[in-house]
Amino acid sequence: MSRIATALVLALISIGCASSGAGAQGDAGAPPPNDANSQWSGQPYTESVPGTTVGLEMVPIPGGTVEVETPRGTQRVEIAPFYMSRVEVPWDVFDVWVFALDEGTQVATGKGEEAVSRPSRPYVLPGRNWGHDGMPALAMTPHAATVFANWLSEKTGHTYRLPTQAEWIYACRANQEEPADLEAVAWYFQNANDRTHPGGSKEANAFGLADMLGNVGEWAIGADGEPILMGGSYDDTADQVRCDAGKKQTPAWNATDPQLPKSEWWLADAPFVGLRLVREP
């Protein structure tokens, strides 16, 4: 499919998803803290994206401690309470940013005077035949993931960002050991049929987070300050899908991108890459 045709198909799919909001809007169960001055409520909520019918379900994560391997050896890290998206960010929400489906809406914070940075249309999008509605967004670079978090912060007035590696491991473990039944909680090489699956189709952990292991790996900020992909994916074998499993990006993840320079937004050969956001209280 040509570049233009691919972009048009993706745009049409995206508009449909944003208008329906299917698979992205959750059952809040508590008043959403939708003003910039709201404090830690300790309750789940759904962050609606202004100007659309889609939203991101957020789960409160209590504070605690976790041991993390760092360049200086094993360190015990104090974790403050935070919110984390219940499932990996779905296309339904990511498309709003990618295709500017929110244009013309009022920015909630009043801080939207600066031009919004958005990605180029994907030249090659791996996994484009796996479905869209409720499926995890994939193949974004860590730069794209970070700019998306900044955009959502501007839209909502809340501070969203990638988790630190320590926060991610702490949230994945949920005060428990590694899951005894990986099949019940994760999509990985032996059960995923070489593709991703709808978010939340496996059991959640004790914090209420689904798909922390497998499906798509998730960008975090490593202990060395560099991006790291956590948790393993549908493309990893069972022994590679763990809460402390992390991968650094390699040239192979974008080897077939024909652009020069290669895209700073998309990874043409990494459909196993996704993201999940945290929100500071």
Secondary structure, 3 states (H helix, E strand, C coil): CCHHHHHHHHHHHHHHHHHHCCCCCCCCCCCCCCCCCCCCCCCCEEEECCCCCCEEEEEEECCEEEEEEECCEEEEEEECCEEEECCCCEHHHHHHHHCCCCCCCCCCCCCCCCCCCCCCCCCCCCCCCCCCCCCECCCECHHHHHHHHHHHHHHHCCCEECCEHHHHHHHHHCCCCCCCCHHHHCECCCCCCCCCCCCCCCCCCCCCCCCCCECCEEEEECCCCCEEEECCCCCCCHHHCCCCCEECCCHHHHCCCCCCCCCCCECCCCCCEECCCEECC
